[in-house]
Amino acid sequence: MIKSMTGYGRHEYMDEAKKIVIDIKSVNQRFCDVNVKMPRAYGYLEDKVKEYVSSSISRGKVDVFVYIENYSSENKLITLDKALCDNYYSVISQIKEEYDIKDDITLSNLLRFQDIFVVRQEEEDKDAAWEMIKNVLARATEDFINARIREGERMLADLKEKGENIKNLVLKVEERAPKIVEEYAEKLKQRMTELLGDVNIDEGRLLTEVGIMADRVCIAEELVRLKSHLKELDKILALDEPVGRKLDFLVQEINREINTIGSKSNDIDAARLVVDMKSEVEKMREQIQNIE
């Protein structure tokens, strides 16, 4: 199954106590690289999140964003900073005496100083927190993988189409190859006739020259290898595993054979077909750069 290295997934969960939102996005990269950004309070789960996402992919640069908002106050404890409160009381008393203020110091006076209260968050059950985050992460990852699969299906169809285009061009080159030697022999004979006039042409010498030319422009081996590579392309595209690296190597081999055919054929019509094949291969190479 062809998968794209680019994709995006998201899932959101909310109840009376928490809101959890997880976004996953990726771009192409040679190796697997997962980066996680999440609240500092849950930093101890970063490695678990990274491991979970990494188990689902083999290549790509992936960014995972975990947003957590706590609504519940059940785990929050409010305590009094007694030293600070005593200090406030002492200062207010000093002001009262210094300036002969008759008002009494009341509770409302002290409550205005909110920093005398310390709010602490009780440590959350780590296992329970991971289970909740993992459930959201699983849905976000599923959405993310499905996006890569959908994009991969479009890429698969495109690669198959380009593979078929190259096969059709190979058939045209095969049809053209024998005519290259025939046309060369005819042109050579005409030129020798023009140069020698009524002098008889040495047929043996002519055949030798044609044979040398035929050996020089023979592309039979390259065509056999190229067709073999195209069959291998079909096999790889049918595999149910990451195939990006295999395709990258195979397309290099396909391009090498096409270049050799172009350099050996020495024919305008064949050269045009080679240019068309190289164009299709270049489009395939661009697609393959995004395949897992």
ABEGO torsion letter per residue (X at the ends): XBBBABBBBBBBBBBAABBBBBBBBBBBBABBBBBBBBBAAAAAAAAAAAAAAAAABABEBBBBBBBBBBABAAABBBBBBAAAAAAAAAAAAAAAAAAGBABBBBAAAAAABAAABBBBBBBBBAAAAAAAAAAAAAAAAAAAAAAAAAAAAAAAAAAAAAAAAAAAAAAAAAAAAAAAAAAAAAAAAAAAAAAAEABBBBAAAAAAAAAAAAAAABAAAAAAAAAAAAAAAAAAAABBBBAAAAAAAAAAAAAAAAAAAAAAAGBAAAAAAAAAAAAAAAAAAAAAAABX
